[in-house]
Amino acid sequence: ISGSSFTTSSGIYAGNNSLTNSTGFNSSQQEYPSYPSFGQGQYAQYYNSSPYPSHYMTNSNTSPTTPSTNATYQLQEPPSGITSQAVTDPAAEYSTIHSPSTPIKDSDSDRLRRSSDGKSRGRGRRNNNPSPPPDSDLERVFIWDLDETIIIFHSLLTGSYANRYGRDPPTSVSLGLRMEEMIFNLADTHLFFNDLEECDQVHIDDVSSDDNGQDLSTYNFGTDGFPAAATSANLCLATGVRGGVDWMRKLAFRYRRVKEIYNTYKNNVGGKHALIYSTGLLGPAKREAWLQLRAEIEALTDSWLTLALKALTLIHSRTNCVNILVTTTQLIPALAKVLLYGLGVVFPIENIYSATKIGKESCFERIIQRFGRKVVYVVIGDGVEEEQGAKKHAMPFWRISSHSDLMALHHALELEYL
């Protein structure tokens, strides 16, 4: 994996929303494929008294560097601010959901990996987004990848993270499998994933036009006949086949309830309701297991999530910026991940897109349609797909391949270069 870089295309910053020349982009870096890199050993220089733009002025022909597989990355000092927020808070206090839950499948061991890495491309419906329109003072939209950018997940399951940073692969794989089970448990039990796995949507509001607004407080999802109809007719597959009006309404009801659940619990992950922790979305035993698991993953990954949250939280605190999530994970498991990893505060549900059906580039097109072309878009990720999508739409791309890339991103945000 190559080192960090931040690249742009000519003219992207023209106009009132431009990043100033103090960012130090030179002409050689305006060629998209040129990736300056900085290795972990070089990182200290970006925190010296020297001007930050020196990192952007790196020679464009510098060869990428990859950490040796037996190197162990040590953080120089604990990140300040939210260091322990994502791990040690008495978090995840939930009030009880009284709506019927769907039963859990027994043989789901590989579904999340399939949905995380799914590359199937179908034609998704594109309805007008009923979410609130963006504020007129919005200047920058930060489009984030999820796995291996904000959270370390797939590389835990494969052991590649452990091999890269000199950690124990069996321990890494075990942590990944435990988190996978936790994600599926939440998705199946409370987010209707059994019903919706084959009815995946790009965005939570994509079927809202089929919703008649019926009161769902006493609605019984377990007896409305939706799962049987979906299974028998294969109505949800990516072919674009739609069910009848009644069936589509039932589908829309499920996505509306998912949205309600997400909005109810997204702010509770920080432990704001400690007095009612004995009941809720996870239950006391799963809640404790989840807190312990997140702490173990943070320890093994040298606070990767905490570093990402520092940048996310800083962007979220700005009135003229917004965080958007575009992930190859299916929408329902993605929402479960966001809730479990404590990311719900920085990612409102209307800002989460699943690229499983249409690909990231098409998701980027939808986001541009939503926010317009007057804002500056910045793509943050580790993979080729988001990099190519950024290139096609002339968006700057910030590569995340190590802890130092996350630190540099936060530092650039602090100094308002981004």
N, C-alpha and C positions, 0 to 999 in steps of 0.2 A: 504494500500500500504506500502510495507516495505521501510526501509530507504535506504540510498545510499550505494552502494558497488561497488567495482571494483575487479573483480575476473579473474583468469587466469588458464590455464591448464599447467601442467608440460611440460617444454621443448619448449613452444611457443616462448620464447625469446632467444633461443639458436642461436648463430651465430653473424654476424656483426651487425645485426639490433636489437640487444637485448636492452631492457630497463635495465639500470644498476642496480646492487644490491642495490643502494642507495634508490630505490623505496620501499624497506622494505617488499617485499612479504615474508611471512613465510610459512612453509610447511602446516600449518593448512588452509591457504587460497588457497592452490592449489587444494583443493577439490571444484569443481564448485558450488555445492549447498549451500555452506556456505556463508552467506551474513552478513558481519559486517555492522552495521548500526550506523548512528549518527543522533540524533534528533536535532531540531532547537536550543534548549537550549545549546547544547554542541558545537555548531558550532564555537563560538569565539576562541576556543583553536587552531583551525587550522590556525588562522591568528596571533597567538602569535609568540614570538621569537623561540619557540620550533620547532624542525625540522618537516617539513611537513609529513614525512613518518609515524608519529605516528598514523595518521588516517588509514593507511593501516594495522597497527599492531593491530587494534582493535580485541578483542577476537572474534573468529569465532562463538562462541555460544551465542553472545549477541542477545537478543530477538529484533525483529524489532519493531520500534516505529511508531505509526501513530498519526498525529496531531489530537487533539480533534476537533469536528465539529464546535465548536463555537470559535476556536482560530483565531485571525487575525494576519497574518504575517506582520511584519514591517521591512522594510529594514533599517539597521543601518545607512547607508549613501548612497547617490545616487551613482550608479556605475560611475566610471570615464571613460573618453575616449569617448565612443559613447552613453552616457546616453540619449541624446535627438535626436540622429541621426535618429533613426527608427521612431520617432514620430512627431517631430516638424519642420523638414526641409520643406521648400516650395517644396515638393516633387512631383514626378509623372508628370514630364513635358514630354509630348508626341508629336511627330509630327504625322500628319495624315496618316492613312493607306488608300490607295485608292482602294484596292481590294474589291470586293463585299463581304458583310458579310451575314451570314446565319440568317434567322429569329429566333426570340426568342420564345421558347415555353411558354405557359401560365401556364401549370399545372406541375411544376417541384419542388414542395415544398420539396419532400423527396428524390430527386435523389442524392444530395450530401451526405446525411447521409448514403444512401445505398452504394454509391461508397466509402465513407470514411471507412465504416466498412465491406466492401464486403469480404466475405470469399470464394467465388466461386473459384474453382480450375479447370482450363482447360489447354489444351496443347497449349502453345504459341509458335510461330515460333521463332527459334533462329538463326538468320543470323549472319555472321561475323560482328563485329562492325566496321563501317567505320570511327568512330571517331579517332582522332590522338592517336597513341600508347602512353603509359605512358613514362615519362622521365626515363632514366636509373638510375638517382640518387634518385628516389622515395624510401622512407623508410617506411612511415606509411600511411595507408588509414583509415580514420575515417568514419564509416558507421552510419549515423544518421537516426532515426525515425523522423517523422514530427509532427503529432498531439500529443499533451500532452507532447512532448519532446522539440521541438523548439517553437511551437505555442500552445496556449490554444484555442481550438476550440470546440471539441466534448463536453467537460465538461462545456462549456458555454451553449451549447444548452440543456443539461440535467439539468443544475443547480447544478451539483455536485461540481464544483469548488466553487461556491458561498457558498454552505453549508459547505464545508470544511474550508474555510477561513473567514466565518462570513460576507459574502457580501450579497447583496439583490438578491435573485434568479430571480425574474421577470426582473430586470435590466440585469442580466447576460444572460438570455434566449433571451431577446430583442437584445442585442449586437450580440449574436451568429446568430440569424436569419437575422440580417442586413448584417453581413459579408457573410453568406451563399448566400444571394441574390446578393451581389456584385461579389462573385466568379462565380456564375452561369451566371450572366450578361456578364462578361468578357469571360468566356469559350464559351458561346453560340454565342455571337456577333462577336468575333474576332478569336476564336481558333477552330471553326468548331465542337463544341461539339454535336450539333444536328446531324451532319453527322457521327461523330466518336464514339458516346456513346456506340454503340454495336460493334464497331470495335477497341476496346481498345488494346493497345500494351504495352509491358513491358518497351520498350525503344524507344526513338524518331527515332532511325535509323533502327528499326526492319523490315521495309518494303522498305528501301531505295534501295534495289537491284532491285525493280520493277520500279524505277524512271529512265526515259530515259534522264533526264537532260534538258528537254524542258524549254525554257524561259517562265516564268509565269507572266511577267510584264503586259501583256494584257490578261491573261487567265481569263475566266469568270467561277468561281466556281459555280455560281448560276444557270447556264444553261447547265452544262456538263452532266446532267442526273444521277449523282452519287447517290444522296439520294434516288431516286425512285427505282433504281436497288438494292440498299442495303436493302431497306424495303421489296421489293417484294420477294427477294430470301433468306433473312436471311443469307447472305453470311459471315457476320462478327462474328457470334456467336462462342463461345469457343469450338465448335466441331472441329475446325481446317479446316472447309470447306473454300475453296478459290474461288474467282470469276475468271473470265477470265482475260487475259492479259490486256485488255483495262481498265477493272474495277479496277484491282490492281494498274495500273499506276495512275488512278485518286485518289485512296486512298493514294498512295505514294506522290502525288502532295500536298495533304492536310497536310500531316505530314511535308513535306519540308517547306511549307509556315508557319506552326506553329513554326518550328525551326527558320525561318527567323524573325518572329515577336518577338519571345522570345529574340533572340540575339540583335534585334534592341532596345528593351525596357528594358532589364535587368539592364543596367547601368543608366537608366534615373530616376529610383525611388528616387535617392538622390537629385533631383532638379538641375541637371546640365544644363537644358534647360529652365530656368525660363521665357525666353522671348516669348516662344511659347506655354504657358500653356493653352491658350484659345482654342486650337484645340488638337485633339489627340485621344488616345485609349479610354479614359473615357469621355472626354468632360469636360468643366469647372465645371458644377454642380456636376457631379458624382465624379470628382476629389476632390472637396472640401468636399463632403460627406465622401469620402474614407479616407481623411486625418483626419477628425474629428473622424470617427469611429475607426481608428487605435489608435488615442490618447486616446479615451475612454476605449478601450480594455486594453491598456497598464496601464492606471490608475487603472482599476478594478483588473488587475492581478499583480499589484506591479512590473511592468517593466519586466515581464517574458521574453518577446521577446528580450528586450535589453540585458538581462543577457546571453541568448543563443547566441545572435549575437556577444557578446564579445569573447566567446570561438570560434565560427565559424570564426570570422575575424582573430583571432590570428593564427589558423590553416592555413587559406587561405594565410596569409602573409609568411608562410614558403615555401621555394623552394622544400623541400623534403617531403611535406605532401599534402594530398588532402582530400577534403570533398566529400562524396557520400551520396545521399539521397535515402532511400528505404522506400516507403510508401504504405499503403493499399488503399489509394485513387487512383481512376483511373488516368491515366497519364494526360489527358487534364485538369481536375479540379485541379490536383496537380500542374501543371505548372501555372495555374491561381492563386492558393494560393501563390506559390513562388514569383510571380511577385507582387502581392498585398501586401504581407508582407515584401517586400524589401529584399528578399533572393537571388535574381538572381545573384548578384555579387559573392557570395560565393559558389553557385551551378551552374556551367556551365550546359547547358541542357543535354550534353552527360553524366553527372554524376547523372542523376535522373532516378530512376527505380520505376515502379509501380508493386506491388506484388499482385494486385487484382486477376490476372489470375493464377499465378503460386506459390504464397506464398513467404515469405521472405527468407526461407532457400534456395530455388532455385535461388532467386535473388543473395544471397550471393555466390552461386556457380558460377554464371555468372561473378560476380565481381572478384572472385579469378582467373577465366580463363582469365580475361582481364588484371589483374595486376601481376599475377604470385604468387608464394609461397615464394618468398624471402623477401617480405615486411611484416611488422607487421600490422595486422588488429585490430582495436578497434571498438566495437559496442556500440553505445550510444542510449539508449531508455528507455521507461517506461513499455513496455508490455512483455507478456509471449512469444509471437511468435519470436520477435527478440532475446530474451534471450535464447530460445531453439536453434534457428539457430546459435547463437554465440557458444553455448556449443558444438553443433555437429561438428562445424568447428574449435574447439579449439581456439576461438577468445576471448580475454578479453572483459568483458561486464561492462559498466558503467551505473548504474541505475539512472534515473532521476525521482524523485518523489516529489521534493520540490525546492524552490528557492536556498536553501543551497547546493543542489546537483550541480546546475549550477555554483554557486560560487566556489565550491570545484574543479569542472572540470576546470574552467578558471585558478584557482590558480595552479593546478597541471601542466597545460600547461605553465603557466608563469615560473614556476620553472623547466620546461623541464623534469618533471617526465613522461610526455606523449609526 
